[in-house]
């Protein structure tokens, strides 16, 4: 299924919205059919790595939840 689908996109957008905090910021995103383009900044390299890992997990769980996957 497309990431831009009417069920998947709102869940993905919500996951992206929850990802930012004071040390990790999602500045801009573009959702394509099968991938994302992200502009991200962080206060430290370690925070960037952990933030991207958390974002990937959060997005995957949101998409899987909508699609009924485990």
C-alpha positions as CSV (number, residue, x, y, z in Angstrom):
1,X,0.0,0.0,0.0
2,X,1.0,3.6,-0.7
3,X,2.3,5.7,2.2
4,X,0.1,8.5,0.8
5,X,-3.0,6.4,1.1
6,X,-6.0,7.9,3.0
7,X,-5.6,5.6,5.9
8,X,-1.8,5.4,6.1
9,X,-0.9,9.1,5.6
10,X,-2.7,10.4,8.7
11,X,-1.1,7.8,10.9
12,X,2.3,8.5,9.4
13,X,1.9,12.3,9.8
14,X,1.0,11.8,13.5
15,X,4.1,9.7,14.1
16,X,6.2,12.3,12.5
17,X,4.6,15.1,14.5
18,X,5.4,13.3,17.8
19,X,9.1,12.8,16.9
20,X,10.4,16.3,17.5
21,X,11.7,17.5,20.9
22,X,14.1,20.2,22.0
23,X,17.3,18.2,20.9
24,X,15.9,16.6,17.7
25,X,13.8,18.5,15.2
26,X,12.0,17.4,12.1
27,X,12.0,20.5,10.0
28,X,10.3,19.3,6.8
29,X,9.0,16.1,5.3
30,X,7.7,14.8,2.0
31,X,5.7,11.5,1.9
32,X,6.2,9.7,-1.4
33,X,4.5,6.5,-2.6
34,X,7.0,4.2,-1.0
35,X,9.5,6.3,1.0
36,X,10.0,9.6,2.9
37,X,12.2,12.6,2.4
38,X,13.1,14.2,5.7
39,X,15.0,17.4,6.8
40,X,16.2,16.8,10.3
41,X,18.5,18.7,12.7
42,X,19.8,17.7,16.1
43,X,22.0,19.3,18.9
44,X,24.5,16.4,18.8
45,X,25.5,13.5,16.5
46,X,24.4,11.0,19.1
47,X,21.0,12.6,19.5
48,X,20.6,12.6,15.7
49,X,21.2,8.8,15.6
50,X,18.9,8.1,18.4
51,X,16.2,10.4,17.1
52,X,16.3,8.8,13.6
53,X,16.1,5.3,15.2
54,X,13.1,6.4,17.3
55,X,11.4,8.1,14.3
56,X,11.8,4.9,12.2
57,X,10.3,2.7,14.9
58,X,7.4,5.1,15.6
59,X,6.6,5.4,11.9
60,X,6.8,1.7,11.3
61,X,4.5,0.9,14.2
62,X,2.0,3.5,13.1
63,X,1.9,2.1,9.5
64,X,1.7,-1.5,10.7
65,X,-1.1,-0.6,13.1
66,X,-3.2,1.0,10.3
67,X,-2.5,-2.0,8.0
68,X,-3.3,-4.6,10.7
69,X,0.2,-6.0,10.7
70,X,2.2,-7.3,13.6
